[in-house]
């Protein structure tokens, strides 16, 4: 019920007052209509935007499932852009699919940007962590790859990529010379995984680094029993026998130089027989390596070995090869 408003006692007569009052009511109605229109326009605009976002998301998800990653990324980035502009929350699934799509088309930078946004969210899925680890591997960021794989194994101890992730983590430990961590992870491998050549190669490097010669020897021989020309096992044995022979040679020659007696000479001759056997073992391994790959490093070793075995011609032959000669 509206209250009657009496006209002022001075300045306006009653008719003028009624006219003015009517105009004010009309102005209020116009403003009300305008505001209502703006509100409705905003609502319709918001609804249209939400529909567009949903349409692009659905299209992006469908493209992702069909492995059309370039199209999926394009559609999902539209979703991300529209939501960012409106200050809306972007769900994990959108970032995940966009990141994986970027990875699959070789755009590691975009993949990293999207996947890092969700990596430490408690609801992140295993495929996103797996993909981020792959991104770090692609850009050669070993420390972050290692950290991401460790995150995966902590969050998803029964994940479908478990064996693959453990294997890769083992390799990162070897590459970064984290021998203790590598050995600890080795103990968690299944018996089947322990038989894999790549894992045995890593285990050999661990035992070699930790000076466990007996275990290193056993591992090298085990590798060669199934893969006769395995480079890592052959290099280990070749350099092992070379170093042992050369170290003993230097010790015995110095002892003789310091005490040139008949007794010491006889000792030297006996030691040279042992030294010669180790040099020959080393030679055999290095020749196998050289036959597979004529690296200058192998030729250098062979040149030195033949010099110790008093074979001047072969020594010069391999030394010339090492220098790039004939």
DRENDO-1510 file (C-alpha; in Angstrom, 1 decimal, always signed):
<recs>
REC; n; res; u; v; w
REC; 1; UNK; +0.0; +0.0; +0.0 .
REC; 2; UNK; +1.6; +3.3; -1.1 .
REC; 3; UNK; +1.6; +6.3; +1.2 .
REC; 4; UNK; +0.2; +9.5; -0.2 .
REC; 5; UNK; +2.8; +12.2; -0.5 .
REC; 6; UNK; +1.6; +15.6; +0.2 .
REC; 7; UNK; +3.0; +18.4; -2.1 .
REC; 8; UNK; +5.3; +20.8; -0.5 .
REC; 9; UNK; +3.8; +23.9; +0.9 .
REC; 10; UNK; +5.9; +26.2; -1.2 .
REC; 11; UNK; +7.6; +26.2; -4.7 .
REC; 12; UNK; +5.2; +23.8; -6.5 .
REC; 13; UNK; +1.5; +23.5; -6.8 .
REC; 14; UNK; -0.3; +20.2; -6.5 .
REC; 15; UNK; -0.5; +19.5; -10.2 .
REC; 16; UNK; +3.2; +20.2; -10.8 .
REC; 17; UNK; +4.1; +17.9; -7.9 .
REC; 18; UNK; +2.0; +15.0; -9.4 .
REC; 19; UNK; +3.7; +15.4; -12.8 .
REC; 20; UNK; +7.2; +15.4; -11.2 .
REC; 21; UNK; +6.3; +12.4; -9.1 .
REC; 22; UNK; +5.0; +10.5; -12.1 .
REC; 23; UNK; +8.2; +11.1; -14.1 .
REC; 24; UNK; +10.3; +9.8; -11.2 .
REC; 25; UNK; +8.2; +6.6; -11.1 .
REC; 26; UNK; +8.7; +6.2; -14.8 .
REC; 27; UNK; +12.5; +6.7; -14.4 .
REC; 28; UNK; +12.6; +4.0; -11.7 .
REC; 29; UNK; +10.7; +1.6; -13.9 .
REC; 30; UNK; +13.0; +2.3; -16.8 .
REC; 31; UNK; +16.0; +1.6; -14.6 .
REC; 32; UNK; +14.4; -1.5; -13.2 .
REC; 33; UNK; +13.7; -2.8; -16.8 .
REC; 34; UNK; +17.3; -2.0; -17.8 .
REC; 35; UNK; +18.7; -3.9; -14.8 .
REC; 36; UNK; +16.4; -6.8; -15.4 .
REC; 37; UNK; +17.6; -6.9; -19.0 .
REC; 38; UNK; +21.2; -6.8; -18.0 .
REC; 39; UNK; +20.7; -9.6; -15.5 .
REC; 40; UNK; +18.9; -11.7; -18.1 .
REC; 41; UNK; +21.6; -11.0; -20.7 .
REC; 42; UNK; +24.3; -12.0; -18.2 .
REC; 43; UNK; +22.4; -15.2; -17.3 .
REC; 44; UNK; +21.9; -16.1; -21.0 .
REC; 45; UNK; +25.6; -15.2; -21.7 .
REC; 46; UNK; +26.7; -17.4; -18.8 .
REC; 47; UNK; +24.6; -20.2; -20.0 .
REC; 48; UNK; +25.9; -19.9; -23.5 .
REC; 49; UNK; +29.5; -19.9; -22.2 .
REC; 50; UNK; +28.9; -23.0; -20.1 .
REC; 51; UNK; +27.3; -24.8; -23.0 .
REC; 52; UNK; +30.4; -23.8; -25.2 .
REC; 53; UNK; +32.8; -25.0; -22.5 .
REC; 54; UNK; +30.9; -28.3; -22.2 .
REC; 55; UNK; +30.8; -28.8; -25.9 .
REC; 56; UNK; +34.5; -28.1; -26.3 .
REC; 57; UNK; +35.3; -30.4; -23.3 .
REC; 58; UNK; +33.2; -33.2; -24.8 .
REC; 59; UNK; +34.8; -32.8; -28.2 .
REC; 60; UNK; +38.3; -32.7; -26.6 .
REC; 61; UNK; +37.6; -35.8; -24.5 .
REC; 62; UNK; +36.3; -37.7; -27.6 .
REC; 63; UNK; +39.3; -36.7; -29.6 .
REC; 64; UNK; +41.6; -37.7; -26.8 .
REC; 65; UNK; +40.0; -41.2; -26.6 .
REC; 66; UNK; +40.3; -41.5; -30.3 .
REC; 67; UNK; +44.0; -40.6; -29.9 .
REC; 68; UNK; +43.7; -37.5; -32.1 .
REC; 69; UNK; +45.9; -35.7; -29.7 .
REC; 70; UNK; +46.5; -32.5; -31.8 .
REC; 71; UNK; +42.8; -31.9; -32.1 .
REC; 72; UNK; +42.2; -32.9; -28.5 .
REC; 73; UNK; +44.8; -30.4; -27.3 .
REC; 74; UNK; +43.3; -27.6; -29.4 .
REC; 75; UNK; +39.8; -28.2; -28.0 .
REC; 76; UNK; +40.9; -28.6; -24.4 .
REC; 77; UNK; +43.0; -25.5; -24.5 .
REC; 78; UNK; +39.9; -23.6; -25.5 .
REC; 79; UNK; +38.2; -24.9; -22.3 .
REC; 80; UNK; +41.2; -23.9; -20.2 .
REC; 81; UNK; +41.3; -20.4; -21.8 .
REC; 82; UNK; +37.6; -19.7; -21.3 .
REC; 83; UNK; +37.6; -20.9; -17.7 .
REC; 84; UNK; +40.7; -18.9; -16.9 .
REC; 85; UNK; +39.1; -15.7; -18.4 .
REC; 86; UNK; +36.0; -16.2; -16.2 .
REC; 87; UNK; +37.9; -17.2; -13.1 .
REC; 88; UNK; +36.4; -20.7; -13.1 .
REC; 89; UNK; +38.1; -23.8; -11.6 .
REC; 90; UNK; +39.7; -26.1; -14.1 .
REC; 91; UNK; +39.2; -29.7; -13.3 .
REC; 92; UNK; +42.1; -32.2; -13.1 .
REC; 93; UNK; +40.8; -34.3; -16.0 .
REC; 94; UNK; +41.1; -31.3; -18.4 .
REC; 95; UNK; +44.7; -30.6; -17.4 .
REC; 96; UNK; +45.5; -34.3; -17.5 .
REC; 97; UNK; +44.2; -34.8; -21.0 .
REC; 98; UNK; +45.7; -31.6; -22.3 .
REC; 99; UNK; +49.1; -32.4; -20.8 .
REC; 100; UNK; +49.1; -36.0; -22.2 .
REC; 101; UNK; +47.9; -34.8; -25.6 .
REC; 102; UNK; +50.8; -32.2; -25.7 .
REC; 103; UNK; +53.2; -35.0; -24.7 .
REC; 104; UNK; +52.0; -37.3; -27.5 .
REC; 105; UNK; +52.5; -34.6; -30.2 .
REC; 106; UNK; +56.0; -33.8; -28.9 .
REC; 107; UNK; +55.2; -30.5; -27.1 .
REC; 108; UNK; +57.0; -31.2; -23.9 .
REC; 109; UNK; +56.9; -27.6; -22.6 .
REC; 110; UNK; +53.1; -27.5; -22.8 .
REC; 111; UNK; +52.8; -31.0; -21.4 .
REC; 112; UNK; +55.0; -30.0; -18.4 .
REC; 113; UNK; +53.0; -26.8; -17.8 .
REC; 114; UNK; +49.6; -28.6; -17.6 .
REC; 115; UNK; +50.8; -31.8; -15.8 .
REC; 116; UNK; +52.8; -29.9; -13.1 .
REC; 117; UNK; +49.5; -28.1; -12.1 .
REC; 118; UNK; +48.0; -31.3; -10.9 .
REC; 119; UNK; +51.0; -33.6; -10.1 .
REC; 120; UNK; +50.7; -33.1; -6.3 .
REC; 121; UNK; +46.9; -32.9; -6.1 .
REC; 122; UNK; +45.7; -35.8; -3.9 .
REC; 123; UNK; +43.2; -36.8; -6.5 .
REC; 124; UNK; +45.6; -36.9; -9.4 .
REC; 125; UNK; +45.5; -40.1; -11.5 .
REC; 126; UNK; +48.4; -42.5; -12.2 .
REC; 127; UNK; +48.5; -41.8; -15.9 .
REC; 128; UNK; +49.2; -38.1; -15.3 .
REC; 129; UNK; +52.2; -38.9; -13.0 .
REC; 130; UNK; +53.5; -41.4; -15.5 .
REC; 131; UNK; +53.2; -38.8; -18.3 .
REC; 132; UNK; +55.0; -36.1; -16.3 .
REC; 133; UNK; +57.9; -38.5; -15.6 .
REC; 134; UNK; +58.1; -39.1; -19.3 .
REC; 135; UNK; +58.2; -35.4; -20.0 .
REC; 136; UNK; +61.2; -35.0; -17.6 .
REC; 137; UNK; +62.9; -37.9; -19.3 .
REC; 138; UNK; +62.4; -36.2; -22.7 .
REC; 139; UNK; +63.9; -32.9; -21.5 .
REC; 140; UNK; +66.7; -34.7; -19.7 .
REC; 141; UNK; +65.8; -33.6; -16.2 .
REC; 142; UNK; +67.0; -36.7; -14.3 .
REC; 143; UNK; +66.4; -35.4; -10.8 .
REC; 144; UNK; +62.8; -34.4; -11.4 .
REC; 145; UNK; +62.1; -37.6; -13.3 .
REC; 146; UNK; +63.4; -39.6; -10.4 .
REC; 147; UNK; +61.3; -37.5; -7.9 .
REC; 148; UNK; +58.2; -38.0; -10.1 .
REC; 149; UNK; +58.6; -41.7; -10.4 .
REC; 150; UNK; +59.1; -42.0; -6.6 .
REC; 151; UNK; +55.9; -40.0; -6.2 .
REC; 152; UNK; +54.1; -42.5; -8.5 .
REC; 153; UNK; +55.3; -45.5; -6.5 .
REC; 154; UNK; +54.2; -43.9; -3.3 .
REC; 155; UNK; +50.8; -43.0; -4.5 .
REC; 156; UNK; +50.1; -46.0; -6.7 .
REC; 157; UNK; +52.0; -49.0; -5.2 .
REC; 158; UNK; +49.7; -51.3; -7.2 .
REC; 159; UNK; +49.4; -49.2; -10.3 .
REC; 160; UNK; +49.3; -50.9; -13.7 .
REC; 161; UNK; +52.6; -49.2; -14.7 .
REC; 162; UNK; +54.3; -50.4; -11.5 .
REC; 163; UNK; +56.9; -52.7; -13.1 .
REC; 164; UNK; +57.7; -50.2; -15.9 .
REC; 165; UNK; +58.1; -47.4; -13.3 .
REC; 166; UNK; +60.3; -49.5; -11.0 .
REC; 167; UNK; +62.5; -50.4; -13.9 .
REC; 168; UNK; +62.9; -46.8; -15.0 .
REC; 169; UNK; +63.5; -45.7; -11.4 .
REC; 170; UNK; +66.3; -48.3; -11.2 .
REC; 171; UNK; +67.9; -46.9; -14.3 .
REC; 172; UNK; +67.7; -43.3; -12.9 .
REC; 173; UNK; +69.4; -44.5; -9.7 .
REC; 174; UNK; +72.2; -46.1; -11.8 .
REC; 175; UNK; +72.6; -43.0; -14.0 .
REC; 176; UNK; +72.8; -40.7; -11.0 .
REC; 177; UNK; +75.1; -43.1; -9.1 .
REC; 178; UNK; +72.6; -43.6; -6.2 .
REC; 179; UNK; +74.1; -47.0; -5.5 .
REC; 180; UNK; +72.4; -47.6; -2.2 .
REC; 181; UNK; +69.0; -46.7; -3.5 .
REC; 182; UNK; +69.5; -48.8; -6.5 .
REC; 183; UNK; +70.5; -51.8; -4.4 .
REC; 184; UNK; +67.4; -51.3; -2.2 .
REC; 185; UNK; +65.1; -51.2; -5.2 .
REC; 186; UNK; +66.8; -54.3; -6.7 .
REC; 187; UNK; +65.8; -56.3; -3.7 .
REC; 188; UNK; +62.1; -55.4; -4.4 .
REC; 189; UNK; +62.3; -56.8; -7.9 .
REC; 190; UNK; +60.5; -60.0; -8.7 .
REC; 191; UNK; +62.6; -62.9; -9.7 .
REC; 192; UNK; +61.5; -62.4; -13.3 .
REC; 193; UNK; +62.6; -58.8; -13.2 .
REC; 194; UNK; +66.0; -59.8; -11.8 .
REC; 195; UNK; +66.6; -61.9; -14.8 .
REC; 196; UNK; +66.2; -59.0; -17.3 .
REC; 197; UNK; +69.5; -58.0; -18.9 .
REC; 198; UNK; +69.0; -54.2; -18.4 .
REC; 199; UNK; +68.5; -54.8; -14.7 .
REC; 200; UNK; +71.5; -57.2; -14.5 .
REC; 201; UNK; +73.6; -54.5; -16.1 .
REC; 202; UNK; +72.5; -52.0; -13.5 .
REC; 203; UNK; +73.2; -54.5; -10.7 .
REC; 204; UNK; +76.7; -55.2; -12.1 .
REC; 205; UNK; +77.4; -51.4; -12.0 .
REC; 206; UNK; +76.2; -51.3; -8.4 .
REC; 207; UNK; +78.4; -54.2; -7.3 .
REC; 208; UNK; +81.4; -52.8; -9.2 .
REC; 209; UNK; +80.9; -49.3; -7.6 .
REC; 210; UNK; +80.7; -50.9; -4.2 .
REC; 211; UNK; +83.8; -53.0; -4.8 .
REC; 212; UNK; +82.0; -56.3; -4.5 .
REC; 213; UNK; +84.2; -58.0; -7.0 .
REC; 214; UNK; +82.8; -61.5; -6.5 .
REC; 215; UNK; +79.2; -60.5; -7.1 .
REC; 216; UNK; +80.2; -58.3; -10.0 .
REC; 217; UNK; +82.1; -61.2; -11.6 .
REC; 218; UNK; +79.1; -63.5; -11.1 .
REC; 219; UNK; +76.7; -60.9; -12.6 .
REC; 220; UNK; +78.9; -60.3; -15.6 .
REC; 221; UNK; +79.2; -64.0; -16.3 .
REC; 222; UNK; +75.5; -64.4; -16.0 .
REC; 223; UNK; +74.9; -61.6; -18.5 .
REC; 224; UNK; +77.3; -63.1; -21.0 .
REC; 225; UNK; +75.7; -66.6; -20.6 .
REC; 226; UNK; +72.7; -65.3; -22.4 .
REC; 227; UNK; +74.1; -62.3; -24.3 .
REC; 228; UNK; +77.6; -63.2; -25.4 .
REC; 229; UNK; +78.6; -59.8; -26.8 .
REC; 230; UNK; +77.1; -57.6; -24.1 .
REC; 231; UNK; +79.1; -54.4; -24.0 .
REC; 232; UNK; +78.7; -53.6; -20.3 .
REC; 233; UNK; +79.7; -57.1; -19.1 .
REC; 234; UNK; +82.6; -57.3; -21.5 .
REC; 235; UNK; +83.9; -53.9; -20.6 .
REC; 236; UNK; +83.8; -54.7; -16.9 .
REC; 237; UNK; +85.8; -57.9; -17.3 .
REC; 238; UNK; +88.2; -56.4; -19.8 .
REC; 239; UNK; +89.1; -53.4; -17.7 .
REC; 240; UNK; +89.1; -55.5; -14.5 .
REC; 241; UNK; +91.9; -57.8; -15.8 .
REC; 242; UNK; +93.7; -55.0; -17.5 .
REC; 243; UNK; +93.9; -52.9; -14.3 .
REC; 244; UNK; +94.9; -55.9; -12.2 .
REC; 245; UNK; +97.6; -56.9; -14.5 .
REC; 246; UNK; +98.9; -53.3; -15.0 .
REC; 247; UNK; +98.9; -52.5; -11.3 .
REC; 248; UNK; +100.9; -55.7; -10.5 .
REC; 249; UNK; +103.2; -55.0; -13.4 .
REC; 250; UNK; +104.1; -51.6; -12.0 .
REC; 251; UNK; +104.6; -52.9; -8.5 .
REC; 252; UNK; +106.9; -55.7; -9.5 .
REC; 253; UNK; +108.9; -53.6; -11.9 .
REC; 254; UNK; +109.4; -51.0; -9.2 .
REC; 255; UNK; +110.5; -53.7; -6.8 .
REC; 256; UNK; +113.0; -55.0; -9.2 .
REC; 257; UNK; +114.4; -51.6; -10.1 .
REC; 258; UNK; +114.9; -50.9; -6.4 .
REC; 259; UNK; +116.6; -54.3; -5.8 .
REC; 260; UNK; +118.3; -55.8; -8.9 .
REC; 261; UNK; +119.3; -59.1; -7.5 .
REC; 262; UNK; +119.0; -62.6; -8.9 .
REC; 263; UNK; +116.4; -63.4; -6.3 .
REC; 264; UNK; +114.3; -60.4; -7.1 .
REC; 265; UNK; +114.6; -61.2; -10.8 .
REC; 266; UNK; +113.3; -64.7; -10.3 .
REC; 267; UNK; +110.3; -63.2; -8.4 .
REC; 268; UNK; +109.7; -60.8; -11.2 .
REC; 269; UNK; +109.7; -63.6; -13.8 .
REC; 270; UNK; +107.2; -65.6; -11.7 .
REC; 271; UNK; +105.0; -62.5; -11.4 .
REC; 272; UNK; +105.2; -61.7; -15.1 .
REC; 273; UNK; +103.6; -65.1; -15.8 .
REC; 274; UNK; +100.6; -64.2; -13.7 .
REC; 275; UNK; +100.5; -60.7; -15.2 .
REC; 276; UNK; +100.7; -62.1; -18.7 .
REC; 277; UNK; +97.7; -64.4; -18.0 .
REC; 278; UNK; +95.6; -61.4; -16.9 .
REC; 279; UNK; +96.7; -59.3; -19.9 .
REC; 280; UNK; +95.7; -62.1; -22.2 .
REC; 281; UNK; +92.3; -62.4; -20.6 .
REC; 282; UNK; +91.9; -58.6; -20.9 .
REC; 283; UNK; +93.0; -58.8; -24.6 .
REC; 284; UNK; +90.4; -61.4; -25.4 .
REC; 285; UNK; +87.6; -59.3; -24.0 .
REC; 286; UNK; +88.8; -56.1; -25.7 .
REC; 287; UNK; +89.2; -57.9; -29.0 .
REC; 288; UNK; +85.5; -59.0; -28.8 .
REC; 289; UNK; +84.5; -55.4; -28.0 .
REC; 290; UNK; +86.7; -54.1; -30.8 .
REC; 291; UNK; +85.2; -56.5; -33.3 .
REC; 292; UNK; +81.7; -55.1; -32.5 .
REC; 293; UNK; +82.7; -51.5; -32.3 .
REC; 294; UNK; +86.1; -50.3; -33.4 .
REC; 295; UNK; +86.3; -47.5; -30.8 .
REC; 296; UNK; +89.7; -45.8; -30.3 .
REC; 297; UNK; +89.4; -46.5; -26.6 .
REC; 298; UNK; +89.5; -50.2; -27.2 .
REC; 299; UNK; +92.3; -49.9; -29.7 .
REC; 300; UNK; +94.3; -48.0; -27.1 .
REC; 301; UNK; +93.9; -50.7; -24.6 .
REC; 302; UNK; +94.9; -53.4; -27.1 .
REC; 303; UNK; +98.0; -51.4; -28.1 .
REC; 304; UNK; +99.1; -51.2; -24.5 .
REC; 305; UNK; +98.3; -54.9; -23.8 .
REC; 306; UNK; +100.3; -56.1; -26.8 .
REC; 307; UNK; +103.2; -53.9; -25.7 .
REC; 308; UNK; +103.2; -55.7; -22.3 .
REC; 309; UNK; +103.1; -59.0; -24.1 .
REC; 310; UNK; +106.1; -58.0; -26.2 .
REC; 311; UNK; +104.2; -58.1; -29.5 .
REC; 312; UNK; +105.5; -54.9; -31.1 .
REC; 313; UNK; +103.8; -55.3; -34.5 .
REC; 314; UNK; +100.3; -55.7; -33.0 .
REC; 315; UNK; +101.0; -53.0; -30.5 .
REC; 316; UNK; +101.8; -50.5; -33.2 .
REC; 317; UNK; +98.9; -51.7; -35.3 .
REC; 318; UNK; +96.3; -50.9; -32.6 .
REC; 319; UNK; +98.0; -47.7; -31.5 .
REC; 320; UNK; +97.9; -46.5; -35.1 .
REC; 321; UNK; +94.2; -47.4; -35.2 .
REC; 322; UNK; +93.6; -45.5; -32.0 .
REC; 323; UNK; +95.2; -42.4; -33.6 .
REC; 324; UNK; +93.2; -42.8; -36.7 .
REC; 325; UNK; +96.1; -44.3; -38.7 .
REC; 326; UNK; +96.2; -47.5; -40.8 .
</recs>
